[in-house]
Amino acid sequence: MTTALTVLIALICVLLMGAILIQNPKGGGVDATFGGSAANQMFGAAKSTDFIEKATWYLVIALAVLCIITAITVNGGMGGGEIPLQSQ
């Protein structure tokens, strides 16, 4: 289960990087390089911007929740796992 969660986290990270790079910051953006101007013509600038912004927030929330779930799963519950002492 931990492997599946880790793969899902990696996938969300890649999608989040793409969503952030597509956004159009105040000084311009990379969106025109990756065909963002065609998306602006199809959907309109305001609609595509709203969609990308909402998608970014949903991906951030999903990433945070999955990281917390993975940490709980690996740690063995909310009680916290005990750190084993090393014998010398």
N, C-alpha and C positions, 0 to 999 in steps of 0.2 A: 504494500500500500504506500509505503514511503517513496518507492521508486516512481509510482504513478503520480503522486503529488509533486515530486521533484520535476518530472517531465512536464506536467501541467504548468508549474511555475515558470519553467524555462520557455515554454510556448507563449505564456502571457507576457513575459519579459520581451520577447522578440516582437510581439504585436504592439506592445507599449512603445518600444523604440520606433517602430514604423509610424504609429499614430503621432508621436511627438515630432518626428521629422517632417511629416506631411503638413503640420500646422503652419499657419502663416503668421510669423511674429511681426512686430511693428516695423522692423527694418527690412522686410521681405522674407522669403523663405525658400525652402528646398522643394516646395510643392510643385513648382513649375517644371523642375527637372524630371520629376517622376509622373508627369501627366496631370498635375493638379489643375492646370488651366482648362483642360478638357472637362474635368469634373465640375469646375466652376461654371462652364458654359452649359453643361447638362442640368445640374441641380440648382444652379444659382449660387452666388458666393455666400449668402447668408445661411442657406440651408446646409451646404457642405461644411461650413465652419461650425455650425451648431452640432452637426452629427459627429464630427471629429472630436470636438470638445467633450461631448457627452460620452463618446466611446473611450476617450482618454480617462475620464473620471471613473467609468465602470471598470476599466482594466486596472486602475490603481487600487480601487476597493477590492477587486477580486484577488489581486496580488497580495494585499495586506492580509486578507482573510485566510488565503491559502498558506501564507508564511506562518501565521499563528497556528493554524491547524497542524501543519507539518511539525512545528516546534513542539506542540503538545504531544503529537503522536510519537515523535522520536524520544521525547523526555519520559514518556510513559504515564502521562496524566497530569492533572493540575497539581497534585501533591508534590511534584518535583522528585526527580530521581536522586538517589543518594550518590555522592561521588565516591567510588571505591578507593580505599586506601591501598597504596602500594606497599607490599612487604619488602623488607630489605634483607 
